[in-house]
Amino acid sequence: MRQEAAKVLGQLGDATALQPLLVALTEDDTDVREAATEALGRLGDPAAVPPLTQALTDSQGHRRWAAAEALGELGNPAAVPPLIQAMTDDDEYVRHAAATALGRLGDPAAVPPLTQALTDNDQHMRSTAAAALAELGDVAAIQPLVNALADYSVPVRREAARALGRLRDPAAVPYLAPLLLDASGPPHGYLDESLVRDCAASALEQIGTDECNAALHNWQSDRPDDYDKWIQSKAKEAAEQRETKHEWKTQ
């Protein structure tokens, strides 16, 4: 009941909900504390920043995660330093939430820790960092994102290509264009490589220089007429293989 009450208070958007939610942060019930944390993020009151920042040090990882997400929704620049610190949290979900929140806040102070995260051991952290850098739109991230185009992880390469497209800097074109014509690539399978190529194509379209247009023209000329149907068939095959593997493991 108290958990649902905290959620409703956040949805109301009424400033009078702040104090009850702050009280809920001190509850013994972890579900109530998490609901209060999320509600404070939706409330949008700057007075919620200090308690949410304190929640980033909570012993429960799921509450730290909720606090990081809420601080991102609040959009208050005072949250940037504690969120940067949260990127070193032991919990991977907290690190991911902190990186995403920093992308939303748009403070250039987050660029160095996010570019550093592009070399994290966790591939999901690397892809999250690339997506956050796209939100920041800082040209200082271009070279680290270019380097990430060679990452072994398909999601990382996709997010790096998308980020470079959103940054719209022609300096990235010589690194994006070859991705369209590389039929081999790292050994991840045709479907995975096609997804990376499609993201590179989208990025080149966003940048829109003559060099981009020429690369896209050559790529589209070489694509088979049934390219989209071929992609769908490969996606179906991949899904069937995953299902078969799952069934085998559960037998």
N, C-alpha and C positions, 0 to 999 in steps of 0.2 A: 504493500500500500504506500509506504513512504517513498519507495523507488518511483512509483507512478506519479506521485505528487510532485516530486522533483522534476520529472519530465514535463509535466503540465505547466509548472511555474516557468520553465525556460521557454515554452511555446507561447506563453502569454505576452512576453516581451515587455512586461511591466517592471519599472524600476523598483517597485515595492517588493518584488520577488527576490531582490539581491540578498537581503539579510537572512531570510529563511534558507536560501540555498547555501549561504556561507555557514550557517549552523549545520546544515546537512553534510557539509564537508567533514565535520568532526564525528559523524556517526561511526559506530563500530562495524555496522553492516557495510561490507565492501561494495555491494551492488548499489546501495543508496548513495555512497560517496561517488561512485562512478557516474551515476545518473545526474547527481548534482553538478559534477564537473562538466559534463556535456551540456547541461542546461545553462550553466554560466557562460559557456562559449556562445550559445545562441542568443543570450540576453543582450550581449553587446555593450555592457557597462564597463568602462575603464577601471572601475574600482575592483573588478574581478581579477585583474592581472596579478596583484600580489598573492592572493590565496592560490591561484592556479599555478603561479611560479613555485610556490611552496609545495604544491602537490606533485611537482616534477621530482621531488626527492622522497616521495612516499615509498614505503617498503613494498607495496603491491605494484607489480609491473603494469597491470591493466589500468590502474588508476593513473600512473605516469603517462601511459599512452593516451588516455582520455584527456589529460591536462594539456599535452602537446597539441592534440587536435583542436581543443577549445581555444588555446592561445592563437592558433592559426586563424580560426574563425573570427576572433575578436579584432584582429588586424592592428593591434597596438604595438608600435615600435619598441616599447619598453620590454617586450617579450623576446626580442632578438638575442640578447646575450645569454639568457637562461636556455633558450632553445638550441643555441650553438653548443652549449655545454651538454645538453641532452643528447646530442649526436654521438656522444661517447658512452652512452648508457649501455649496460650489459645486455639489456633486452632489445632484440632486433626490431620488434614492433615499435618500441619507443623511438629508436633511431629513425625508422622510416617515417613515423608521424612527425618528428621534429624537422626532418628534411623537407617534407611536404609543407609544413607550416611556414618554414623559412621562405619557401618559394612564394607562398601566398602573401607574406608580409612585404616582399619586394625590396628589402634593405640590402644594398651592395656589400655590407659587412659580412653577409652570408656567403658571398662568392668563394672566398678561400676555403672554408670548411666543406662546402659542397663540391668544389673541384677536387679536394683531397679525397672525398668520399667516392669519387669515380674510380679510385684504385682500391676500394675496400674489398676484403675477401668475400663478402656476401654479394652475390650478383644482383639480388633484389635491391640491396642498398645502392649499388651502382646505377641501376636503372631509375630508381627513385630520385637520386641526386641529379641525374641528367634531366629528368622531367622538371625538377625544381629550378634548375638553371635556366631552362626555357622560360619559366615564369619571370625570372629576374631580368632577363634580357640584357645582360651585361656582356660586352664584347670581350672582356677578360676571360670569359669561359670558352671562347671559340677553340683555342688550341687544345685544351684538355678534352673538349667534346670531339674534336677531330681525332685525337688519340684513342678515344673510346670507340670509334668506328671500327677499330681492329680488335675489339674485345671478343673473347671466345663465346660470350653469351649473346644469343639472338635478341632477347629483350633489351639488353644494354645497347646493342648496336641500333636497334629500332628507335629507342628513346633518344640516343645521341643524334641520329639523323633528323628526327622530328624537332629536336631542340635547335639544331643548326638551321633548319628551315624557318623556325619562328624568329631566330635572331636576324635572319635575312642579310647576312654579311657575305659579299661576293668572295671573300677570302676563303670560304669553305667550299666553293664550287670545285676546285681541282681535286678535292678529296671525296666529294659526293658523287661526281660524275662517273668515276671508274666503277662505282658500286653497281651502276646500271648494266655494265657490259661484262662484269665478272661472273661468268657462268659456273665457275667452280666454287670459289670461296671456301671458308672453313667447312669441315665435314658435318653439317647439321641437317642435311637433307634439302631436296629441291623446294619444298614448301616453305621452310624456314628462310632460305635464302631469297625466295621470291618476295616474302614479306619485308625483308630488309630493303630489297631493291625498290619495292613500291613506296616505302617510306622515304628513300633517297629521292625518288622521282617527285614525290609531293614536296619535299624540301626544295628541290630545284625549281619547281613551279612557283613556290613562294618567293624565292630570291629573284627570279625573273630576268636575269641578264641575257644577252645574246648567246653567251657561252652555255648558259643553262638551256635555252631553247634549242640550240644545236644538239646538245647531248640528249635531250628528250626526244627530239625528232628521230635521231638515229636509233634510239632504244625502241620507240614505238614502231618503227619500220621493221625491226627485227622480230617483234613479237608475233606469235602465231595468231590467226584469226580467232581461234577458240581459246585464247589465253585465260579468260575469266572462267570458262567452263572447266578448263584444265586445273586451275587453282582449286575450284570447288571439289573436283574429284580427288585431288591430293589431300585436301582437308578431310574428306570423308574417309579416305584410306588411313590417315593418321589417327582419326578418332576410333576407327575399328580396331587398329593395332593396339591402342591404349586400352580399349575395352577387353580385348582378348588377353592382354597381359594381366589386367586386373582379375579376370576370371580365373586365370591360371594360378595366381597368387592366393586366391581365396579357396581353392580346392584342397 
